[in-house]
Protein backbone atom coordinates (compact mmCIF):
# COMPACT_ATOMS: atom_id res chain seq x y z
CA UNK A 1 0.00 0.00 0.00
CA UNK A 2 1.45 3.28 -1.08
CA UNK A 3 2.25 5.74 1.72
CA UNK A 4 -0.12 8.65 2.10
CA UNK A 5 1.05 11.95 0.73
CA UNK A 6 1.33 14.71 3.29
CA UNK A 7 -0.69 17.74 2.38
CA UNK A 8 1.40 20.76 1.49
CA UNK A 9 -0.16 22.82 4.28
CA UNK A 10 0.67 20.30 6.98
CA UNK A 11 4.11 20.70 8.49
CA UNK A 12 5.75 21.89 5.31
CA UNK A 13 9.44 22.74 5.80
CA UNK A 14 9.53 25.14 2.87
CA UNK A 15 9.97 28.70 4.25
CA UNK A 16 7.58 31.41 3.18
CA UNK A 17 9.06 33.92 0.73
CA UNK A 18 10.48 37.03 2.42
CA UNK A 19 8.46 40.24 2.22
CA UNK A 20 9.57 42.67 -0.50
CA UNK A 21 12.38 44.94 0.58
CA UNK A 22 11.34 48.48 1.29
CA UNK A 23 13.55 51.25 0.06
CA UNK A 24 14.42 53.45 3.01
CA UNK A 25 13.07 56.97 2.70
CA UNK A 26 16.03 59.31 2.63
CA UNK A 27 15.18 62.29 4.82
CA UNK A 28 17.34 65.41 4.78
CA UNK A 29 18.83 67.22 7.76
CA UNK A 30 18.50 70.99 7.48
CA UNK A 31 20.94 73.38 9.17
CA UNK A 32 19.04 76.66 9.47
CA UNK A 33 20.97 79.86 10.25
CA UNK A 34 19.38 83.05 11.59
CA UNK A 35 19.71 86.58 10.21
CA UNK A 36 21.77 89.46 11.57
CA UNK A 37 19.20 90.99 13.88
CA UNK A 38 17.28 88.13 15.50
CA UNK A 39 18.34 84.82 17.14
CA UNK A 40 17.22 81.30 16.32
CA UNK A 41 14.49 81.59 18.96
CA UNK A 42 12.71 84.46 17.19
CA UNK A 43 9.08 83.94 16.15
CA UNK A 44 10.03 84.14 12.47
CA UNK A 45 12.71 81.44 12.76
CA UNK A 46 10.51 79.12 14.84
CA UNK A 47 7.64 79.53 12.36
CA UNK A 48 9.76 78.74 9.30
CA UNK A 49 11.57 75.90 11.05
CA UNK A 50 8.24 74.17 11.67
CA UNK A 51 7.08 74.66 8.06
CA UNK A 52 10.35 73.34 6.65
CA UNK A 53 10.37 70.36 9.01
CA UNK A 54 6.91 69.32 7.88
CA UNK A 55 7.28 70.02 4.16
CA UNK A 56 10.63 68.26 3.72
CA UNK A 57 9.88 65.51 6.24
CA UNK A 58 13.32 66.35 7.60
CA UNK A 59 14.96 64.05 10.10
CA UNK A 60 15.95 67.27 11.89
CA UNK A 61 16.06 71.02 11.39
CA UNK A 62 19.09 72.24 13.33
CA UNK A 63 19.07 75.87 14.47
CA UNK A 64 21.77 77.66 16.40
CA UNK A 65 22.98 81.13 17.40
CA UNK A 66 26.18 82.71 16.16
CA UNK A 67 28.57 83.64 19.01
CA UNK A 68 27.85 87.38 18.80
CA UNK A 69 24.17 86.65 19.47
CA UNK A 70 24.71 84.40 22.50
CA UNK A 71 23.96 85.54 26.03
CA UNK A 72 20.84 87.46 25.05
CA UNK A 73 22.79 90.62 24.28
CA UNK A 74 21.95 92.46 21.08
CA UNK A 75 25.21 93.27 19.33
CA UNK A 76 26.19 94.21 15.82
CA UNK A 77 27.25 91.16 13.78
CA UNK A 78 30.82 90.84 12.53
CA UNK A 79 31.63 90.39 8.87
CA UNK A 80 30.04 87.26 7.45
CA UNK A 81 33.43 85.70 6.77
CA UNK A 82 34.16 85.63 10.51
CA UNK A 83 31.10 83.47 11.15
CA UNK A 84 32.05 80.70 8.74
CA UNK A 85 34.15 78.61 11.14
CA UNK A 86 31.42 78.46 13.78
CA UNK A 87 28.78 77.65 11.16
CA UNK A 88 30.99 74.98 9.59
CA UNK A 89 31.43 73.34 12.98
CA UNK A 90 27.65 73.07 13.39
CA UNK A 91 27.34 71.48 9.94
CA UNK A 92 30.12 68.97 10.65
CA UNK A 93 28.49 67.92 13.92
CA UNK A 94 25.15 67.43 12.14
CA UNK A 95 26.82 65.38 9.40
CA UNK A 96 28.28 63.02 12.02
CA UNK A 97 25.06 62.76 14.02
CA UNK A 98 22.84 62.17 10.97
CA UNK A 99 25.13 60.11 8.77
CA UNK A 100 23.65 59.07 5.46
CA UNK A 101 21.12 61.89 5.32
CA UNK A 102 21.45 64.65 2.70
CA UNK A 103 22.60 67.98 4.12
CA UNK A 104 20.65 71.12 3.26
CA UNK A 105 21.99 74.49 4.36
CA UNK A 106 19.34 77.14 4.78
CA UNK A 107 19.59 80.66 6.09
CA UNK A 108 17.69 83.88 6.65
CA UNK A 109 19.37 86.97 5.16
CA UNK A 110 22.93 87.07 6.59
CA UNK A 111 22.56 83.42 7.58
CA UNK A 112 21.94 82.52 3.93
CA UNK A 113 25.10 84.35 2.88
CA UNK A 114 27.19 82.47 5.45
CA UNK A 115 25.47 79.21 4.43
CA UNK A 116 26.66 79.76 0.85
CA UNK A 117 30.21 80.31 2.09
CA UNK A 118 30.07 77.09 4.12
CA UNK A 119 28.62 75.17 1.15
CA UNK A 120 31.75 75.98 -0.83
CA UNK A 121 33.97 74.31 1.78
CA UNK A 122 35.64 71.05 0.81
CA UNK A 123 35.18 69.78 4.38
CA UNK A 124 31.45 69.04 4.02
CA UNK A 125 29.27 67.41 1.38
CA UNK A 126 26.20 69.60 0.92
CA UNK A 127 23.22 68.57 -1.22
CA UNK A 128 21.56 71.98 -1.58
CA UNK A 129 21.41 75.54 -0.27
CA UNK A 130 18.22 77.52 0.37
CA UNK A 131 18.52 81.30 0.71
CA UNK A 132 15.61 83.10 2.37
CA UNK A 133 15.95 86.80 1.62
CA UNK A 134 19.53 86.80 0.33
CA UNK A 135 21.22 90.19 1.06
CA UNK A 136 22.71 90.70 -2.38
CA UNK A 137 23.21 94.43 -1.94
CA UNK A 138 25.83 95.58 0.55
CA UNK A 139 25.81 98.61 2.84
CA UNK A 140 27.44 100.75 0.18
CA UNK A 141 24.97 99.59 -2.46
CA UNK A 142 27.43 97.34 -4.30
CA UNK A 143 26.29 93.92 -5.52
CA UNK A 144 27.90 91.15 -3.45
CA UNK A 145 27.84 88.24 -5.87
CA UNK A 146 31.29 86.71 -5.34
CA UNK A 147 30.05 84.06 -2.91
CA UNK A 148 27.21 83.01 -5.20
CA UNK A 149 29.46 82.71 -8.24
CA UNK A 150 31.67 80.22 -6.36
CA UNK A 151 28.83 77.82 -5.52
CA UNK A 152 28.82 74.33 -7.02
CA UNK A 153 25.75 72.90 -5.28
CA UNK A 154 22.08 73.45 -6.24
CA UNK A 155 20.88 76.75 -4.78
CA UNK A 156 17.40 78.15 -4.35
CA UNK A 157 16.42 81.73 -3.59
CA UNK A 158 13.16 82.81 -1.99
CA UNK A 159 12.81 86.58 -2.25
CA UNK A 160 10.17 89.19 -1.57
CA UNK A 161 9.50 91.38 -4.59
CA UNK A 162 9.85 94.48 -2.36
CA UNK A 163 13.08 93.43 -0.66
CA UNK A 164 15.36 96.48 -0.76
CA UNK A 165 18.41 94.34 0.07
CA UNK A 166 17.99 92.25 -3.07
CA UNK A 167 16.75 94.04 -6.21
CA UNK A 168 15.33 91.29 -8.39
CA UNK A 169 16.96 92.56 -11.57
CA UNK A 170 20.37 92.30 -9.89
CA UNK A 171 19.63 88.80 -8.62
CA UNK A 172 18.40 87.61 -12.02
CA UNK A 173 21.59 88.94 -13.59
CA UNK A 174 23.67 87.12 -10.96
CA UNK A 175 21.77 83.87 -11.49
CA UNK A 176 22.71 83.89 -15.18
CA UNK A 177 26.38 84.02 -14.18
CA UNK A 178 26.17 81.24 -11.59
CA UNK A 179 27.51 77.87 -12.70
CA UNK A 180 25.41 75.72 -10.35
CA UNK A 181 21.77 74.79 -10.75
CA UNK A 182 19.71 77.61 -9.25
CA UNK A 183 16.09 78.69 -8.99
CA UNK A 184 14.18 81.71 -7.73
CA UNK A 185 10.77 81.86 -6.11
CA UNK A 186 9.33 85.34 -5.69
CA UNK A 187 6.83 86.22 -2.98
CA UNK A 188 4.85 88.97 -4.66
CA UNK A 189 4.59 92.04 -2.46
CA UNK A 190 6.87 90.58 0.20
CA UNK A 191 9.53 92.55 2.05
CA UNK A 192 12.89 91.27 3.34
CA UNK A 193 11.07 88.92 5.74
CA UNK A 194 8.36 88.07 3.17
CA UNK A 195 5.72 90.11 4.99
CA UNK A 196 3.04 91.32 2.58
CA UNK A 197 0.90 94.37 3.32
CA UNK A 198 -2.72 93.80 4.27
CA UNK A 199 -4.12 96.04 1.55
CA UNK A 200 -2.03 94.29 -1.10
CA UNK A 201 -3.24 90.87 0.09
CA UNK A 202 -6.85 92.00 -0.01
CA UNK A 203 -6.47 93.48 -3.48
CA UNK A 204 -5.11 90.16 -4.78
CA UNK A 205 -7.46 87.95 -2.80
CA UNK A 206 -4.53 86.27 -1.04
CA UNK A 207 -3.35 85.67 2.51
CA UNK A 208 0.07 85.49 4.15
CA UNK A 209 -0.18 81.81 5.02
CA UNK A 210 -0.93 80.71 1.47
CA UNK A 211 2.00 82.69 0.08
CA UNK A 212 4.38 81.15 2.62
CA UNK A 213 3.09 77.63 1.96
CA UNK A 214 3.57 78.14 -1.76
CA UNK A 215 7.22 79.05 -1.11
CA UNK A 216 7.67 76.01 1.15
CA UNK A 217 6.20 73.74 -1.52
CA UNK A 218 8.67 75.14 -4.06
CA UNK A 219 11.57 74.53 -1.66
CA UNK A 220 10.50 70.92 -1.16
CA UNK A 221 10.17 70.33 -4.89
CA UNK A 222 13.56 71.92 -5.54
CA UNK A 223 15.25 69.61 -3.07
CA UNK A 224 13.53 66.51 -4.43
CA UNK A 225 14.49 67.41 -8.00
CA UNK A 226 18.08 68.26 -7.07
CA UNK A 227 18.61 65.12 -5.02
CA UNK A 228 17.09 62.89 -7.72
CA UNK A 229 19.41 64.40 -10.33
CA UNK A 230 22.46 63.91 -8.10
CA UNK A 231 21.59 60.21 -7.70
CA UNK A 232 21.18 59.46 -11.39
C-alpha atoms as one frame of an Amber mdcrd trajectory, in Angstrom:
protein
   0.000   0.000   0.000   1.452   3.283  -1.081   2.249   5.745   1.717  -0.116
   8.648   2.100   1.050  11.945   0.731   1.334  14.709   3.287  -0.692  17.738
   2.381   1.399  20.758   1.488  -0.165  22.816   4.276   0.667  20.295   6.979
   4.105  20.700   8.486   5.755  21.891   5.305   9.436  22.736   5.803   9.534
  25.137   2.871   9.972  28.696   4.247   7.581  31.408   3.180   9.059  33.916
   0.726  10.481  37.025   2.416   8.461  40.241   2.217   9.567  42.670  -0.498
  12.383  44.944   0.576  11.342  48.483   1.287  13.549  51.249   0.061  14.416
  53.452   3.007  13.066  56.967   2.702  16.033  59.309   2.634  15.175  62.288
   4.822  17.344  65.408   4.785  18.825  67.221   7.755  18.497  70.994   7.476
  20.943  73.383   9.166  19.035  76.657   9.469  20.965  79.865  10.249  19.383
  83.048  11.592  19.711  86.579  10.212  21.767  89.463  11.565  19.195  90.994
  13.884  17.284  88.126  15.503  18.338  84.820  17.139  17.223  81.300  16.317
  14.489  81.590  18.959  12.708  84.459  17.186   9.084  83.943  16.154  10.034
  84.135  12.466  12.709  81.443  12.763  10.507  79.124  14.840   7.644  79.527
  12.365   9.758  78.737   9.296  11.568  75.905  11.049   8.236  74.170  11.666
   7.076  74.659   8.062  10.347  73.338   6.647  10.374  70.357   9.014   6.908
  69.322   7.875   7.276  70.017   4.155  10.626  68.259   3.716   9.882  65.506
   6.244  13.321  66.353   7.603  14.961  64.049  10.095  15.951  67.268  11.893
  16.064  71.023  11.392  19.086  72.240  13.330  19.067  75.869  14.470  21.773
  77.660  16.405  22.985  81.132  17.401  26.179  82.711  16.158  28.573  83.636
  19.012  27.852  87.384  18.798  24.168  86.651  19.473  24.707  84.396  22.500
  23.957  85.542  26.025  20.844  87.458  25.052  22.787  90.621  24.282  21.946
  92.461  21.077  25.211  93.268  19.335  26.194  94.208  15.815  27.252  91.164
  13.783  30.821  90.838  12.535  31.634  90.390   8.870  30.041  87.263   7.445
  33.431  85.705   6.767  34.163  85.629  10.508  31.105  83.472  11.151  32.053
  80.701   8.736  34.147  78.613  11.136  31.420  78.455  13.781  28.777  77.651
  11.164  30.986  74.980   9.588  31.426  73.338  12.978  27.648  73.074  13.390
  27.341  71.479   9.942  30.123  68.973  10.651  28.490  67.916  13.917  25.147
  67.431  12.140  26.816  65.377   9.399  28.277  63.025  12.017  25.057  62.763
  14.016  22.845  62.171  10.974  25.132  60.108   8.774  23.648  59.071   5.456
  21.122  61.890   5.322  21.451  64.647   2.704  22.601  67.983   4.125  20.645
  71.124   3.265  21.994  74.490   4.360  19.335  77.144   4.780  19.591  80.665
   6.094  17.691  83.883   6.648  19.375  86.973   5.157  22.928  87.069   6.594
  22.565  83.415   7.579  21.945  82.518   3.935  25.100  84.347   2.876  27.191
  82.471   5.446  25.468  79.214   4.428  26.656  79.765   0.851  30.211  80.312
   2.088  30.071  77.088   4.117  28.617  75.169   1.151  31.755  75.977  -0.834
  33.966  74.313   1.781  35.640  71.052   0.811  35.180  69.782   4.381  31.454
  69.043   4.017  29.268  67.411   1.379  26.202  69.604   0.921  23.222  68.568
  -1.220  21.556  71.977  -1.582  21.405  75.541  -0.269  18.218  77.525   0.366
  18.516  81.298   0.708  15.607  83.102   2.366  15.951  86.801   1.624  19.530
  86.802   0.335  21.217  90.188   1.061  22.705  90.697  -2.381  23.207  94.430
  -1.944  25.827  95.576   0.555  25.806  98.612   2.835  27.443 100.751   0.176
  24.974  99.594  -2.460  27.430  97.339  -4.295  26.288  93.925  -5.520  27.903
  91.154  -3.450  27.836  88.244  -5.870  31.286  86.709  -5.340  30.054  84.060
  -2.906  27.210  83.014  -5.198  29.464  82.708  -8.241  31.674  80.217  -6.362
  28.832  77.824  -5.523  28.823  74.330  -7.021  25.748  72.899  -5.277  22.075
  73.450  -6.238  20.882  76.748  -4.783  17.397  78.145  -4.348  16.416  81.726
  -3.592  13.157  82.811  -1.994  12.811  86.575  -2.247  10.169  89.187  -1.566
   9.503  91.377  -4.589   9.846  94.483  -2.364  13.076  93.433  -0.660  15.357
  96.478  -0.759  18.407  94.342   0.066  17.990  92.250  -3.065  16.754  94.042
  -6.210  15.331  91.292  -8.387  16.959  92.558 -11.572  20.373  92.296  -9.888
  19.632  88.801  -8.623  18.403  87.611 -12.022  21.589  88.936 -13.585  23.671
  87.122 -10.959  21.766  83.870 -11.492  22.707  83.891 -15.175  26.377  84.016
 -14.182  26.167  81.245 -11.586  27.509  77.872 -12.701  25.413  75.717 -10.350
  21.770  74.794 -10.745  19.710  77.608  -9.251  16.092  78.687  -8.995  14.182
  81.711  -7.732  10.768  81.861  -6.112   9.326  85.345  -5.692   6.826  86.218
  -2.976   4.846  88.967  -4.664   4.586  92.039  -2.455   6.870  90.575   0.196
   9.528  92.553   2.054  12.887  91.274   3.336  11.070  88.915   5.735   8.356
  88.073   3.170   5.723  90.113   4.991   3.038  91.323   2.582   0.904  94.371
   3.324  -2.719  93.797   4.272  -4.117  96.040   1.550  -2.034  94.288  -1.098
  -3.240  90.872   0.087  -6.848  92.002  -0.009  -6.466  93.479  -3.480  -5.109
  90.163  -4.776  -7.462  87.946  -2.796  -4.527  86.266  -1.037  -3.353  85.666
   2.508   0.070  85.488   4.150  -0.177  81.806   5.024  -0.932  80.711   1.469
   2.002  82.690   0.080   4.376  81.146   2.616   3.091  77.631   1.963   3.569
  78.136  -1.763   7.218  79.049  -1.106   7.674  76.011   1.155   6.204  73.739
  -1.521   8.672  75.143  -4.064  11.567  74.530  -1.663  10.500  70.923  -1.156
  10.169  70.333  -4.891  13.555  71.920  -5.543  15.254  69.609  -3.066  13.533
  66.512  -4.425  14.492  67.406  -8.001  18.081  68.261  -7.069  18.610  65.115
  -5.021  17.089  62.893  -7.723  19.408  64.397 -10.328  22.456  63.910  -8.097
  21.589  60.208  -7.697  21.180  59.460 -11.394
